[in-house]
Amino acid sequence: MPRYLPLILILAVLLGGAFWLLQSGGAPLAEGEADEQREPGWLEPTDWFFQQRAFPHGTIRPEAVRLAQQQIAALRADAQRQGSGGLWTFGGPTNVGGRVSSLAVESFDVFYVGTGSGGVFRTTDGGASFTSIGDDVLNLSIGDVALAPQNPQILYVGTGEVNGGGGSLTYGGQGVFRSVDAGITWNALGLEETGTIGRVVVHPTDANTVWVAAEGKLFAADEHRGVYRTTNAGATWDKTLFINDSTGVVDLAVNPRSPDTLYAAAWERQRRPDERHYGGDGSGLWRSIDGGQTWAEQTDGLPFGPNIGRIGISVSASRPNVVYAVYTDATGFVSGVYQTENGGDTWSLVGAFSGPSYGWWFGQIRVDPTNDDVVYAPWLNLEKSADGGQSWNYASGSMHVDQHALWIDPTNPDQLIAGNDGGVYRSIDGASTWTKAPGGFPATQFYTVEIDASVPERLYGGTQDNGTNRTLTGSEDDWQHIYGGDGFVVLVEPTNNQYVYAESQYGGRGRSTNGGASFTSANAGISGPSNWNTPIVFDPQDPTILYTGTDRVYRSTNRAENWTAISPDLTDGFGTGNLVFGTITTIDVAPSDPDALYAGTDDGRVWKTENGGTTWAEISAGLPQRWVTRVTVHPTQPHTAYVTLSGYRWAEDLARVYRTDNGGTTWTPRIGGLPEVPVNDLLFDPLDPDWLYLATDAGVFVSSNAGVSWSLLGVNLPGAPVLDLDLHDPTRTLVAATYGRGMYRYDLTQLPVATEPEAVPAAFQLNGAPNPFREALTLRYTVTQPGPVALTVYDVRGRRVALIEERERVAGSHTVR
């Protein structure tokens, strides 16, 4: 093999021209406003996660998930043991927040935070700083965290978030875990089949006795739900309450003075890709007076029947015979707050508060531990009653919406800690005002990432529940909200970063001409169904041209001012269910031929055009029928492309990465060394297209041989799904967007391919290059000694788009057109 002089030419296309560089080697919404504007009963994030992983069977085999988890654990352990793969660094944000599903509080300054998909965090300074705990052991979807009342060093965690919507993960939990040293070390206690856990209650005086409320798997009916009890710290468990295979237990409360008395809230919940049923005859309130060994349903004064939905319960610490229960109906509206003053023998309706139609997303109530007339309901907003639940007032202050956890200080009830979809807040005046914990913690659920090619410290990303955010400095704690709704694709024009494109759910496209300071709609000319996460891409050779998709492909030639359809319907038609279905999920333009485009759909189809969209050909033959997550075209070879797929194995062998070298006539699986998990994105390395980076539900993987074999990239990336990648070649930085732990950077110089190119030898001299130029240029260079020469073109985003010349040259001047 000849050794070519490493001349690298970077080409940036701008308004029909280019420059050559010789290199060695809608208006944003206020916080929480997006949530309040949702349609009643919104469930789309969970449906989107589930449906792509369950398609086409409509369900996910638990054994397939367990196999994948075992494979992932083995890969991580092997990488840790070998110390290989390099390290990721956290990129933020800490000031945006993420969904808090649980709080376990030792004191106003020392507490634990369980998150929907980011794991568990601990603070010892009132939230000025947080530390993640249990990342290497715990499933990062947390249902509940509980401390032993007599020994706060003993910590129990039930995994699997119970809230069935709003971006909660497809995956259930992995059971219950225990730590006896405040989260430094952990033991698994079983109950892996419970799916989701609503509450963990530790006996007031015996840390070895624990009750668990298991709501069960969200998308499957099974017998692993109900109330479980252990009296030996989880060595063994007894299921003491089981109602039916569609009804679990979502909440538990214990009488602190008489812990043989417990209350369990049962919730019948069925979820399928084409239906949802969040209530039924199985929902109801149960009581045990023998420590949870036997249970009796409470009916005297309480509603029952097919219209009962989620229920929340709370026992008064100051007067334990007083218990409150909040009921929703099967739709999710608040149907009433009920109270007993005799420990549950009889109940009465005391009042109600108004709430949205998705009360199943909250479903909790809390009593002031010193005054049983003061009651709180963590709901869309925090509601407060000072008269035993008869009347209610807004008590959220400036907090983010969607309340999921509340702690009231038993020694000073003016001190409260709240957890919601925006993070952790504290109050010192009885919920009159709230202050967000200043330290923050990395629990943001990102769908996408974008690096500003002109200013690479600037990172952009679309998030669940928190819109589109960015940092202008690269810091962890200065991210800004710039576009509303749930956030998805963000694009920054590589040659003029004043043009920024953002997107909310279902194709709510926006364009900015002032660097993201403000946005206007960018949907002119577009019709038809758009995916929850709608693709938008630049033409690599001319970023004033963009492509997007509904059920067909659209092109804009004027920076998204308007769009024109360039394809027919590429899907199998609009599907049924809770989610918009029958849509394009991915589009890519060949960097070396802008007339060659590829598109993939959510119903398992892949298409190609070689004439800019005049005609399209389906090239799905040879691929399994799975949700297509990405099509990525080779930098210099328009007939070479990769397709990545979601989904889990059923009875067939299922690869999730395929390569074609003939424009889709045939496909070859490229999965050596990968765990059997959904794959979400694939990137080429601009320095060498045989090097690939892969985003999966199990982290990021790298291949140095065009995908023939893969290895885990980095040993310290948290176990949250990675949904998107971006790469900035001049700084050799790869950025991963995780769904639940924010963004992470990886320095590619840790890899062999990532070494800086050698300086251009003195034997070579470039004799000027027009800047800009139109259509073509003549490049002149001089070689002072004979030898091989390679001339390569990269775009400004660092992607190799053309190999101009690769040959032996004699000494002297040479010309290339």
N, C-alpha and C positions, 0 to 999 in steps of 0.2 A: 504493500500500500504506500503510495507516495505521500509525503508530508507536505501539505499545502500551506502556503503563506497565509496566516490567519487574518486576512483582511475582512472586517465585518462592516457592511454598509447598512445604516439604519434609514429606512425610507418612511417618511410621514406624508400622507396625502392630505392636502388642504385646498379646497375650492379648485380642484382640477390641477393643482400644482403640487410640488413636493420640495422638500429640502433634503440634502444629503449631509450626513454627519459621519465622519471617519472616527471610529472608536477602536481602541485597542482591545482587541479581544472580540290641581285644584288648590286652594289656600290651606295651609296647615291647620289642623284642629288643635284646640286646647287639650291639655292632659286629661285623658279619660273621655273626651267628647266622642271619640269614635265608638266606644263601647255603648254609650247611651243612645247613639243613633242606629244601632243594629236593629234588624228586623226581630220581632219576638221569636224566641226559640232558636236563635242562631246556634248552629252546631258545626259549621263548615270546616273549621280547622281540624277537628278530630276526624270528620268524615274524609277530608283530603288525605290526612296521614294514613288512615286505615284503608281507604279504598284502593290507593295505589299499591299498597303492600298485599292486599287481599285479592286484587283482580287476577284472573277472571272468576275465581271460585267463590268470592264473597265472604271468605273467612280465612283466618290464618291458623295453620296447624300448630298447636302448642309445642309438639315435639320438635317441629322445625325450628321454632324460636329457641328452645332449650339447646338443640344441637349447635345453633349459631352462637349462643352465649358461651358454650363450652369451648368452641373453636376460638372465639375472641379471647377468652381468659387464657388459653394456652399460648396464643400469639403474644399477648401482653407480657405474660410471665417469662416467655422465652426472650423477648426483647429486653426486659428489665435485667434478666440474668446475664445476658451478653453485653449489656450496656451499649447497645447499638441503636442507630436510628436518629441520634441527635435529640435536641430539646426544642419544644415550642415555648414561645413567650406570650403571655396574655396581652391582648391588645385593647381590651375594654369591651363594653363600658361598665363602670361601677355606679354611674349616676343615673342610669335609665331604669334599672330595676328589672324585675321579672315576677312571675306569679308565686306568691307565698301560699303554700297549702297548709302549713301548720306552724305553731309556735310552742316551744317548751321552755319555760322560764324559771330560772333559779332566782334571779333578782332583776330589778329594773335595769341593771347594767350587764348582767350575765345571762345570756339566753341563746337558744338554738332556733334556727330557722330552717324549716323544710320547704322545699320548692317543688313546683310542678314537674320540672324536668332538669333541674340543675343540682340536685343532691341536697346535702345538709351543710349549713354554715353555723359557726359559733362566734359570738362576740363576747368580750369581757370588759368592754368600755362603752357600753350603751349604744353600740352601733357606729362608733367612730371608725371601727375597722372590723372586718370579718375574715375568718379563716375557714376554708372548706375542710370537712372531715369525712373520712370514710370513702373517698373517691375510688380507691382501689378495691373496695368490697361491695359497697351498696349499689343497688340499682338507683339511678339518679331521679327516677320518678317517685316522689315521696307522698305517701298517704297521711302519715301522722308520726309525730315525734313526742315521746313522753319521758319524763323524769320520775324516778322513784322519790316520793315525797320525803322519805326519811334519809335518803342518801343521793344527792344530786349528781354524784359521780356515776351512778347507774342510769343508763340511757337506753331506751328501747325505740326502735324505728320500724314502722310498718311501711313497706314499699308498695307502690302502685297508687297513683293519685285517683281519688274516688270521684272527683268532679268531672262529669261526662260531657265535656264540650270546651269551646274556647281555647283550643290548642293543646289540650292534654294529649299525652302521647298515645299512640296505638298500643304500645306495649304495656302489659300489666307489670306488676311488681314481681319480686323474687322472694316474697315472704317477709319474715320478721328477723331483725338483727338486734344484738345486745352488746353494749359496751359497759365495762365496770370502771373505766378510767377516763371518763368524760370524752369519749370518742377517739382515743388514741389507737386502741385495738378493738376488734369486733369479732363476734361469733355469730354464725348463722343459726337460727333457731327453727328453721323449717317453715311450713305453711306456704311453700312455693306455689301451690295451685290456687291460692285464694284470689289471685288476679289484682284486685284493688282493696285497699284497707282504709276504712273511714275513721277509725278511732282505735287507739291503744290506751288502756286504762290500767295503771299500776295500783295495787292494793295500798291503802293509806299507810299501813304499818308493816307490810310484808312485801319486800321487793321481789320475792320469788313468785308471787301470785299476780298473774296478769290476765286481763281479758282483752280479746281482739274482736273488733267488728269488721267482718269480711263482707264486702259488697259483691265481690265476684267479678268475673271478666265482663268487660263492657259489651263485647260483640258475640258472646256465646253463653248458652245456658249450660249449667253444670251443677254438681252437688257440693262444690267446695266453697260454700258461702254460709253465712250465719254468724253465731257467736262461738269463739274458741276460748278455752280456759286452760292455763297451766298453773300448777302449784309448785313446780320445781325449776323455775327460771327458763322454761322453754325446752327442757329435756324431752318432755312429752306434752301432747296437747289432747284435749277432749273437745269435740264439737258438741255443745250443749243446747244450741238452738238452731234448728233448720226448718225453714218454712216451705220452700219449693225451689226448683232449679232456676227460677228467674227472679227470686227475691233474696236479696242479701240484707245485711245490717250496716247502716251507714253511720250511726252514732250510738255512743254508749255513755252513760253517766253513773257514778257510784255515790251512795250516801256516805259522806266522809266520816260520820260518827257511827254509822251502823253499816259497815261495808258488805254485809250479806245482802243488802238491798241494792239492786241495780236496775237500770232502765235501758232498754234497747229499742232503737228506732229502725224498723224494717222498711225496706224500699223495694218495690217491684219495679224492675227496670229492664227493658228489652231494647236492644239496638241492632239494626241490620243495615246494610248499605241502602236499602230501599224503604226503610221505615224506622220510626222511633216511637217508643211507648214508655213514658216515664211515670207510670203510676198503675194502680190496679188493686185487686182484692188482697194481694199479699202485703201491701203496705199497711203499717199499723204500729202501735206502741205496745211493748211487752215489759213485764216486770218479773224480777226474781227476788225471792226473800230468803234464799238459801245459798247465797254466794255464786249464783249463776248456774247451779246444777240443774234446776228446773225453771220453767218460765210459764207465765200466764199472760194472755193478751188483755190489754186494758180497753174496755169499751164503755164504761159508765161515764157518759158525758162527752166522749170523744167521737169524732166522725169515723166512719168506716165504709167500705164498699169500693167499687171500681174507680172512683174518681179521686182517690187519695194518692198523693205524690210523696215527695221527699219530706221528712220530718226531722227537726232538730230538737234536742232536749238539753236541759241544764238544771242542776240541783242547787238550791240555795245553801251556801256554806254556813250562814248564820242561823238559818231555820230549815234544816234538811227535809222536813216534811213538806216544804214548799218546793214544788217542781214546776218548771215551765216547759211547754212544748209549742213549737211553731210548725204549722201544717201548710203545705202547698197542695194544690189540686193536681190532677194528672197532667194538666198543661204546664203548670209551673207558677200560676198566680198564688199569692198568699191567700189562704182561706181562713186563717184565724190563729190567734195566740191563745193557748189553753193553760190553765193553772189548776194544780191540786194543792190543798192545804193539809191533806191527810196521807201523804206519802203515796198517793195514786189510787186510793180506794174509789174516789169520785173526782171528776174533773168538771171544769166549767169554762166556757168561752169568756175571756176577759176583754178582748179587743183584737185589733188588727192594724196593720200599716199597709200602705200602698207599695207595690213593687212591680217589676217587669214580669213578663210572662215566662221567664226562665229562672224561676226561683230555685230550681234544682241545681243551679250553678253555685248557690250559696248554702241555704238550708240550715243555718245555725242560729243559736240564741245563747246568751250568757247573762248570768245574774251577778250583780254586785255582791261580793263575798261578805260585806258588812251590812247590807240593807236589801232585803228581798223585794222591796218595792222598786228598786232601780234595776232596769233590765235593758240589755242591748241586743240588737239584731244585726249582725254583720251581713249585709245584703249587697245590692248594687251600691248603695251608700250605707253608712253606719246609721242605724236608727236607734233612738234612745227613748225609754219611758221612765218617768219618775213616779208613776202611780200604779205600779203593778201590772203594766201592760194595757191599761185602758186607753191611753193616748200616747202618741209617738211624735217625736221631733227629729229633724235632720241633725246629725252630730258628726258629719264627715269633715267639716271644715274644708281645707284645701287638699285633702287626700285624693289619691287616685281612686277610681271606682273599682268595683268587684272585690268585696271584702270576703276573706276566707278564714281569717283567724283573729282572735281577740283574747288578750290576757288582761285581767284586772288585778292590781296589786292588793293582796289580802291585808296588808298592813297599812296601806295608804291608797284607797280606791280612787283618788284623784289621778293616780299614775296608771296609765294604760299603754299597752303595746298592741298595735294592729298590723295585720299582714294582709296584703291585697295584691292585685295584679301589677302594681307599680313598685312593690317592695315593702319595707318596714317603716312604720311611723310611730312616734311616741307622743303622748299627751301628759301634761303635769297639772291639768286643771279640769279633770273630769270630762274630757272630750270636747271642751269648748274650742280649743285650738290644737293643732297637730304639727309636728315637725318631722320631716323625713330624716331617717338615719343618715348621717352625713357620709359614713364610710361606704355605704352601698355594698353590693356583692354581685358577682358575675353570674346572673341567672337569666340574662336576656335571651329570648328565643329568636334567633336570626334565620330567615329564609335565604338571604342573599348577601353577597359582599361585592363591593366595587372599590378598586384603588384608583384614585385620581392619578392618571399617568403623568401629568405635568407636575404635580406636587404629591409625591407618593406617600407622605406621612398622613395625607387625608384619606380616611376610610369612610365609606358609606355602607349602609345596610338596611334592608327591610326587615321588620320584626313583627312577631305576633303580638297584638294588643297594644303596641307602642309605636306604630307608624314607622316612618323612614327617619333614620338618625345618621349623624355623621360627627366625626371629629376633624377639626381643621389643623390640629397640632400633632395628632398621633398619641395624645395622652389618654389615660384610662378614664378620667373623671370629668371630661369637658364635652361630652357628646351632646349634640343639639337635635331637637325634633324639628324636621323641616317639611314633612308631608304627612297627611292624616290617614285615618283608617288603619287597617293592618298593612304593613309595609312589605313590598315584594321587590321586583327588579328595580335596580338603580343603575343608570349609565351616566358617565361623565365623558363628554366628548374629548378624545385623547389629544387633539390639537388646539382646542379652545374650550377650557373648562368653565366658561360662562354658560355653556349649554349643558344642562343637567336634566335627566329624565327620571321620573319616579313613578311609582305605581301603587295603588291600593288594590284590595281584593277584587277579583273578577274583572280585571282589566281597567281599573280606574286610572288611566294614564295621565300624567301631567308633564309639562315641559317648562323649564326655566331658562330664561336668557340672561339672568343676572347672577349666575353662580349658585343657584339654589336659594336665594333670598326670598323668592316668591314663585308661584307656579300658576299656570293656566291649563285648562283642559287640552288634552292631546288626543282626542277620540274622533275628530271630524272624519267622516267617511266610513267609520267602522260599524258593523252590525254583526249580529250573531252571538252565540254563547262564547264566553271567555273562561278559561280555566281559573280556579282559585289563585294560582300563581301563573300568570300569563307571560309568555316569553316576549322579550323585546331585545333585538340585537342590532349592532352596527354592521354596515358593509365595511369589512376590514380595510378596503382600499379608499373608501370615501365615507367618512362618518356623518356627512350630511344626509346620507341615505340610511334608512332604518327599516327593519322588518319586525312585524308582530303577527300574532295569530289569534283567531277565534276558532271556528271550525274550518277556516281557510286562512291562507297566508296573505298578509297585506304588506304593501311597500309604501314608504314615504320618501320623496326625493327633496323635501324641503324642511328637514329637521322636525318632522312630526307635526307640521302645521295642518296637513291633511294626509289621508291614506287612500290607497286604491287596492282592491283585491286583485291578486295575481294567481289565484288558484281556485279550483272548485272546492266543494266540501271534501276534505280529506279524511273524514271520520265515518263511522258506521251509523251516524245519526245521533240525535239527542237522546240520552239515556234517562232512566227514571231514578228517583231516590232523593236524598237530602242534598246532593251535591250536583252542581252543573257538570254534565258529563257529555262526552262527544266533542272534545276540544283538542287543539294543538298544544302540546306541552313543551316543545323544544324546536328551535330553528337554528341552523348554522349556515354561514356563507363560506364557500371555499376561499381562503385567503389568496390563492393563486389564480382564481377564476371567478369573478363576481357573478357570472351567469349560472354558476353551479350552486344550487341551494338544496339543503336537506331539511326535512321536517319529520317530527315524531308526534304521536298522539297518545291520549290516555286509554284508547282501546286497542293498543298494540300494533299500530301501523307505522311504517316508515316510508317516506316518499322522497323523490329526487326530481329536480328539473335541471337540465343542462343549457337551457335557453332563457334564463331569467324569468321563468314562470309561464312561458307560453304554453308549454305542455309539461305534464307531470306523470311520473311512472311510480307505481307502488313497488317497493323493493323489500317487502317484509318476508318473502319466502325464505325459509331457513332460520327464521328467528322465532323463539317461543312467543306465545300471545301473552305479553305482559305490558304493563304501563311503561311507556318509553320516557325515561327521565332526561336523557341527553343524547344528541347527535353531535359529534365533534369531528370536523374535517381536518385532514392532514395539512400542515402549513404550505407544502409545495406540490402535493399530489392530490388533485381534486377528486380522483376516483378512490382514494383511500380515506376511510372514515371509521369511527368507532361509534357503537350504540351501547348505551348503558340502560339497564332495566331495574325496576323495582320488583318486589315480590319474594315469596318464599317457595321452597320446594314442596311439591306434592308427590305424585307417584313417578314423576319423570326426572331425568337429569336436567338441571336448570342452571345454565351459565347466566351471568348478569352483565358480562362485558363481551362484545363481539366486534370483530374487525372485518372490513371488506377492503380488498385491493382492486376491485373491478366494478366500483360504482354500485354495489349492492346485488350483483348477480349471485354471489355466494358470500357466506359469512362464516368466520372461524371463531370459536370461543377463545377468549384470552383470560383465563381465571386461575392460573397456577398459583397456589398459595393463598388465595382469598378465602375468607370465611363465607359461609352461605347467608349473606345478608343483602338487603337492598342496596343498590348503588345509585348515587345521586348526581355525580358530576365527574367529568374527565377533562384534563388539560394536557397539552403538549408542552414540553420544555423548549423554549425558543433556541437554546444552545444546541439541542440535539433532539430531534423528534422521536427518537427511539426511547427517550425518557418520558414517562407519563406519570401523572399524579391523579389519584382517584379518591373521591369523597364518597364515603359509605356511612351506613348507620352504625358502623363499628369503628369509625375514625378514618384517617387518611393513609393511603397506601401508595407506594412508589414502585415503578418498574423501569429497569434500564435496558430492556430488550423488547420493546414494543408490546408489552403486555403478556409475553409468554410466561413470565413469573413475576410475582409481586411480594413485597415485604412491607411491614408496618413502618410508617414514617413517623419517627419520634416516639419517645417512651413515656411522655408525660401529658399527652392530650387527654382531657377528661372524657369519660365514656358517653358523652351526649352524641346524638347523630350529627354528622357533618353534611349539610345540605348544599353547600356551594363553595367554590374555590376561585381565587383570582391570583394572578402572578404578575409581578412587576420585574421585568428582566434586568433593567439597568442597576437596580439595587439587589437583585437576586433574592427577592422576598416573595414567599407564598403566604397567602392569608386564607384561613379556614373560617367559615361561618358555621357555628354550632347552634343547634336548636336546644338551648337551655343553659349554655355556659359562655355566651358572648363570642368574641372573635379571638383568634390566636394567629400569631405570626411564626413563620419558620424561615430561618436563614439557610438558603440553599447552598451556600458555600460549605455547609457541613457535609455535603455529598460530593462524590468525585466529579460529577458533571458540573458542579456549581463553582468550580475554580474560576477566577477571573481570567479572561483571555490574555494571551501573551501580547506584549507590545508589538506593533507592526515592525518587522525587520527593516533595517536601514536599506536593504536591497530593494525595497518597494517604495515608490513615490506616486501619490495620486495628484494629477495635474489639474486640480480644480474641478468643481461640479456646479452646474447651474442650479440656482435656488431662488424661486421655484422653477419648475418646468411643466410643460403641458404635453401629454401623450407619449413623448419619447425624449431621450437625451442621448448624447454621445459622450461616453466616459473615456477619458484618456489617462493612461498611467505608464510609468516607466519601471522596468526591472533592470537593476544594474548587474545582476548575475543570473544565469539560467536556473530554472527550477519550476516546480509546480505552483500554480496560483489558483485560488478559489475566491470568487466574488459572490457574496450572499447579501440579500436584501431582507431587512426586518422592518416591520411597521413600528410605530411609536409605542405600541403596547408591548413590544418585545417579542412578537411572533414572527417567525421566519416565513416570508411570503414568496420568495423566489430564489433560485440558484442561477445566477446569470452565467457564470463561467466556472469551469473546473478543468484545468488542462495544464500541460507543460508549456512554458514560455521561454523563448530565448532572450538574452539580454537586449535591451532597447525599449523603444516606445511602442505602445500597443493601444488599439482603439476598440471599444465595445459599444454597440448601439443598444 
